[in-house]
Amino acid sequence: MNNKVIYKYTLDFDFTGNIKVNVPLLSYLLKVGVQENQIVLWYLVDTCQLEEKYTTHFKVIMTGEEFDDNGLEYIDTVTLKDWLVCHLFVVIP
């Protein structure tokens, strides 16, 4: 039997928009949202793989910001502070 748990990860990013998140193997991104003006991710995690982790790279792009979409896959859009619209992409290796 594979037990599951849902973990929340708060994203810390600077003005480069680059983010790294270490998540357990066999985890699945469920939801992107905002809590207390921070971007958060909820992952469904297999509890038998909690010790082994991998790094996922994300990029936050602001509305109106020009960027190269090569190697990026869109995930979701969130709003911070009621006016700052952020678009989250995962970096495809």
MDTraj code that builds the backbone (N, CA, C; nanometers):
import mdtraj as md
import numpy as np

residues = "MET ASN ASN LYS VAL ILE TYR LYS TYR THR LEU ASP PHE ASP PHE THR GLY ASN ILE LYS VAL ASN VAL PRO LEU LEU SER TYR LEU LEU LYS VAL GLY VAL GLN GLU ASN GLN ILE VAL LEU TRP TYR LEU VAL ASP THR CYS GLN LEU GLU GLU LYS TYR THR THR HIS PHE LYS VAL ILE MET THR GLY GLU GLU PHE ASP ASP ASN GLY LEU GLU TYR ILE ASP THR VAL THR LEU LYS ASP TRP LEU VAL CYS HIS LEU PHE VAL VAL ILE PRO".split()
xyz = np.array([
    [0.0849, -0.1188, 0.0000],
    [0.0000, 0.0000, 0.0000],
    [0.0891, 0.1247, 0.0000],
    [0.0581, 0.2191, -0.0853],
    [0.1315, 0.3451, -0.0904],
    [0.0503, 0.4536, -0.0213],
    [0.1004, 0.5022, 0.0914],
    [0.0341, 0.6112, 0.1611],
    [0.0759, 0.7431, 0.1001],
    [-0.0134, 0.8368, 0.0998],
    [0.0105, 0.9688, 0.0419],
    [-0.0061, 1.0753, 0.1490],
    [0.0582, 1.1879, 0.1245],
    [0.0442, 1.3048, 0.2100],
    [0.0527, 1.4272, 0.1191],
    [-0.0108, 1.5351, 0.1572],
    [-0.0026, 1.6596, 0.0805],
    [0.0842, 1.7570, 0.1580],
    [0.1903, 1.8053, 0.0909],
    [0.2813, 1.9028, 0.1503],
    [0.2705, 2.0353, 0.0771],
    [0.2905, 2.1414, 0.1538],
    [0.2893, 2.2765, 0.0988],
    [0.4317, 2.3308, 0.0970],
    [0.4684, 2.3949, -0.0144],
    [0.5994, 2.4579, -0.0299],
    [0.5778, 2.6048, -0.0630],
    [0.6374, 2.6917, 0.0147],
    [0.6297, 2.8355, -0.0094],
    [0.7482, 2.8766, -0.0960],
    [0.7202, 2.9506, -0.2027],
    [0.8254, 2.9901, -0.2963],
    [0.8875, 3.1224, -0.2550],
    [1.0182, 3.1221, -0.2453],
    [1.0941, 3.2445, -0.2222],
    [1.1653, 3.2771, -0.3517],
    [1.1348, 3.3930, -0.4087],
    [1.2024, 3.4295, -0.5329],
    [1.2438, 3.5749, -0.5277],
    [1.3494, 3.6035, -0.6026],
    [1.3990, 3.7402, -0.6106],
    [1.3553, 3.7988, -0.7453],
    [1.4111, 3.9110, -0.7821],
    [1.3675, 3.9767, -0.9049],
    [1.4193, 3.9095, -1.0319],
    [1.5040, 3.8058, -1.0185],
    [1.5404, 3.7273, -1.1359],
    [1.4279, 3.6308, -1.1713],
    [1.3420, 3.6014, -1.0749],
    [1.2303, 3.5106, -1.0974],
    [1.2674, 3.3644, -1.0945],
    [1.3915, 3.3328, -1.0614],
    [1.4363, 3.1939, -1.0585],
    [1.4088, 3.1313, -0.9223],
    [1.3546, 3.0095, -0.9235],
    [1.3169, 2.9410, -0.8004],
    [1.3596, 2.7951, -0.8100],
    [1.4094, 2.7416, -0.6995],
    [1.4397, 2.5993, -0.6887],
    [1.3592, 2.5427, -0.5733],
    [1.2962, 2.4287, -0.5960],
    [1.2192, 2.3619, -0.4918],
    [1.2637, 2.2164, -0.4852],
    [1.3008, 2.1719, -0.3670],
    [1.3377, 2.0314, -0.3459],
    [1.2152, 1.9567, -0.2967],
    [1.1718, 1.8590, -0.3766],
    [1.0528, 1.7805, -0.3419],
    [1.0884, 1.6322, -0.3442],
    [1.0160, 1.5512, -0.2676],
    [1.0416, 1.4069, -0.2686],
    [1.0114, 1.3451, -0.4055],
    [1.0814, 1.2340, -0.4326],
    [1.0487, 1.1558, -0.5521],
    [0.9031, 1.1122, -0.5451],
    [0.8471, 1.0813, -0.6583],
    [0.7076, 1.0371, -0.6682],
    [0.6104, 1.1407, -0.6123],
    [0.6423, 1.2681, -0.6330],
    [0.5497, 1.3735, -0.5915],
    [0.4847, 1.4328, -0.7158],
    [0.3668, 1.4903, -0.6966],
    [0.2862, 1.5419, -0.8069],
    [0.2311, 1.6784, -0.7672],
    [0.2542, 1.7798, -0.8508],
    [0.2040, 1.9147, -0.8224],
    [0.0528, 1.9174, -0.8376],
    [-0.0163, 1.9520, -0.7290],
    [-0.1621, 1.9565, -0.7281],
    [-0.2177, 2.0947, -0.7568],
    [-0.1564, 2.1972, -0.6963],
    [-0.2180, 2.3306, -0.6970],
    [-0.1129, 2.4373, -0.6760],
    [-0.1307, 2.5503, -0.7424],
    [-0.0524, 2.6713, -0.7188],
    [-0.1481, 2.7734, -0.6614],
    [-0.1083, 2.8425, -0.5567],
    [-0.1949, 2.9417, -0.4962],
    [-0.1156, 3.0497, -0.4260],
    [-0.1876, 3.1324, -0.3504],
    [-0.1262, 3.2422, -0.2761],
    [-0.1761, 3.2374, -0.1324],
    [-0.0828, 3.2477, -0.0386],
    [-0.1156, 3.2636, 0.1023],
    [-0.0249, 3.3713, 0.1584],
    [-0.0836, 3.4684, 0.2263],
    [-0.0084, 3.5785, 0.2877],
    [0.0876, 3.6430, 0.1873],
    [0.0371, 3.6670, 0.0658],
    [0.1125, 3.7317, -0.0426],
    [0.2391, 3.6573, -0.0823],
    [0.2388, 3.5257, -0.0686],
    [0.3485, 3.4423, -0.1163],
    [0.2913, 3.3312, -0.2032],
    [0.3659, 3.2962, -0.3082],
    [0.3245, 3.1864, -0.3943],
    [0.3524, 3.0554, -0.3216],
    [0.2519, 2.9681, -0.3205],
    [0.2680, 2.8380, -0.2563],
    [0.2286, 2.7271, -0.3542],
    [0.2936, 2.6123, -0.3374],
    [0.2661, 2.4939, -0.4173],
    [0.2234, 2.3819, -0.3241],
    [0.1214, 2.3061, -0.3648],
    [0.0811, 2.1887, -0.2904],
    [0.1128, 2.0665, -0.3751],
    [0.1889, 1.9755, -0.3153],
    [0.2290, 1.8524, -0.3827],
    [0.1672, 1.7323, -0.3133],
    [0.1215, 1.6359, -0.3927],
    [0.0825, 1.5054, -0.3423],
    [0.2091, 1.4200, -0.3403],
    [0.2430, 1.3669, -0.2238],
    [0.3701, 1.2986, -0.2052],
    [0.3467, 1.1552, -0.1593],
    [0.4219, 1.0621, -0.2185],
    [0.4208, 0.9228, -0.1754],
    [0.5106, 0.9121, -0.0523],
    [0.4561, 0.8675, 0.0594],
    [0.5320, 0.8676, 0.1848],
    [0.6478, 0.7677, 0.1855],
    [0.6490, 0.6721, 0.0947],
    [0.7613, 0.5774, 0.0914],
    [0.8843, 0.6392, 0.0250],
    [0.8731, 0.7616, -0.0292],
    [0.9848, 0.8266, -0.0984],
    [1.0225, 0.9599, -0.0338],
    [0.9977, 0.9765, 0.0924],
    [1.0222, 1.1057, 0.1574],
    [1.1699, 1.1422, 0.1648],
    [1.2569, 1.0453, 0.1770],
    [1.3999, 1.0736, 0.1942],
    [1.4677, 1.1149, 0.0644],
    [1.4273, 1.0536, -0.0476],
    [1.4890, 1.0854, -0.1768],
    [1.4196, 1.2067, -0.2366],
    [1.5015, 1.3056, -0.2753],
    [1.4446, 1.4300, -0.3283],
    [1.5081, 1.4655, -0.4615],
    [1.4372, 1.5486, -0.5350],
    [1.4913, 1.6050, -0.6579],
    [1.4586, 1.7535, -0.6592],
    [1.5319, 1.8281, -0.7387],
    [1.5123, 1.9727, -0.7462],
    [1.4335, 2.0074, -0.8715],
    [1.3264, 2.0812, -0.8524],
    [1.2483, 2.1344, -0.9638],
    [1.2790, 2.2829, -0.9747],
    [1.3043, 2.3284, -1.0965],
    [1.3351, 2.4687, -1.1220],
    [1.2123, 2.5359, -1.1828],
    [1.1774, 2.6506, -1.1253],
    [1.0644, 2.7289, -1.1739],
    [1.1130, 2.8676, -1.2146],
    [1.0325, 2.9335, -1.2947],
    [1.0593, 3.0728, -1.3354],
    [0.9288, 3.1497, -1.3198],
    [0.9350, 3.2640, -1.2518],
    [0.8196, 3.3523, -1.2373],
    [0.8364, 3.4670, -1.3360],
    [0.7348, 3.4873, -1.4186],
    [0.7328, 3.5944, -1.5176],
    [0.6182, 3.6885, -1.4832],
    [0.6480, 3.8163, -1.4785],
    [0.5446, 3.9156, -1.4501],
    [0.4722, 3.9548, -1.5794],
    [0.3472, 3.9931, -1.5675],
    [0.2731, 4.0406, -1.6834],
    [0.3463, 4.1597, -1.7443],
    [0.3646, 4.1552, -1.8763],
    [0.4331, 4.2627, -1.9477],
    [0.5827, 4.2424, -1.9605],
    [0.6359, 4.1434, -1.8898],
    [0.7794, 4.1158, -1.8946],
    [0.8112, 4.0331, -2.0195],
    [0.9092, 4.0757, -2.0953],
    [0.9526, 4.0000, -2.2125],
    [1.0441, 3.8871, -2.1668],
    [1.0273, 3.7675, -2.2267],
    [1.1090, 3.6528, -2.1856],
    [1.1189, 3.5524, -2.2997],
    [1.2198, 3.4680, -2.2908],
    [1.2402, 3.3587, -2.3852],
    [1.1693, 3.2356, -2.3287],
    [1.0724, 3.1813, -2.4013],
    [0.9955, 3.0682, -2.3492],
    [1.0577, 2.9328, -2.3835],
    [1.1753, 2.9347, -2.4433],
    [1.2433, 2.8097, -2.4749],
    [1.2770, 2.7350, -2.3463],
    [1.2332, 2.6102, -2.3347],
    [1.2606, 2.5299, -2.2161],
    [1.1691, 2.5590, -2.0985],
    [1.0604, 2.6327, -2.1203],
    [0.9654, 2.6631, -2.0133],
    [0.8292, 2.6024, -2.0450],
    [0.7629, 2.5528, -1.9419],
    [0.6277, 2.5013, -1.9572],
    [0.5375, 2.5728, -1.8564],
    [0.4297, 2.6333, -1.9068],
    [0.3379, 2.7095, -1.8218],
    [0.2703, 2.6188, -1.7197],
    [0.2606, 2.6687, -1.5952],
    [0.1939, 2.5964, -1.4870],
    [0.0646, 2.6667, -1.4447],
    [0.0752, 2.7958, -1.4054],
    [-0.0422, 2.8660, -1.3536],
    [-0.0110, 3.0145, -1.3387],
    [-0.1147, 3.0930, -1.3128],
    [-0.1028, 3.2373, -1.2896],
    [-0.1649, 3.2697, -1.1546],
    [-0.0961, 3.3546, -1.0773],
    [-0.1459, 3.3975, -0.9471],
    [-0.1296, 3.5489, -0.9345],
    [-0.2026, 3.6069, -0.8409],
    [-0.1953, 3.7506, -0.8152],
    [-0.1489, 3.7740, -0.6724],
    [-0.0445, 3.8575, -0.6576],
    [0.0074, 3.8953, -0.5270],
    [-0.0295, 4.0393, -0.4976],
    [-0.0594, 4.0688, -0.3736],
    [-0.0898, 4.2049, -0.3272],
    [-0.2009, 4.2713, -0.4082],
    [-0.2916, 4.1932, -0.4625],
    [-0.4087, 4.2407, -0.5373],
    [-0.3769, 4.3129, -0.6673],
    [-0.2504, 4.3158, -0.7110],
    [-0.2199, 4.3865, -0.8353],
    [-0.1010, 4.3279, -0.9114],
    [-0.0181, 4.2487, -0.8479],
    [0.1019, 4.1951, -0.9117],
    [0.0708, 4.0557, -0.9664],
    [0.0569, 4.0459, -1.0984],
    [0.0199, 3.9199, -1.1621],
    [0.1465, 3.8447, -1.2023],
    [0.1601, 3.7228, -1.1496],
    [0.2790, 3.6395, -1.1702],
    [0.2388, 3.5112, -1.2441],
    [0.3174, 3.4772, -1.3456],
    [0.2922, 3.3565, -1.4241],
    [0.4042, 3.2578, -1.3943],
    [0.3668, 3.1395, -1.3484],
    [0.4655, 3.0406, -1.3054],
    [0.4885, 2.9383, -1.4166],
    [0.6165, 2.9183, -1.4480],
    [0.6583, 2.8195, -1.5465],
    [0.7562, 2.7232, -1.4814],
    [0.7544, 2.5973, -1.5239],
    [0.8564, 2.5029, -1.4822],
    [0.9628, 2.5008, -1.5906],
    [1.0879, 2.4900, -1.5482],
    [1.2006, 2.4849, -1.6424],
    [1.2192, 2.3384, -1.6808],
    [1.2113, 2.3113, -1.8106],
    [1.2273, 2.1752, -1.8623],
    [1.3758, 2.1524, -1.8927],
    [1.4353, 2.0507, -1.8287],
    [1.5797, 2.0274, -1.8517],
    [1.6077, 1.9783, -1.9933],
])
top = md.Topology()
chain = top.add_chain()
for i, resn in enumerate(residues, 1):
    res = top.add_residue(resn, chain, resSeq=i)
    for name in ("N", "CA", "C"):
        top.add_atom(name, md.element.get_by_symbol(name[0]), res)
traj = md.Trajectory(xyz[None], top)
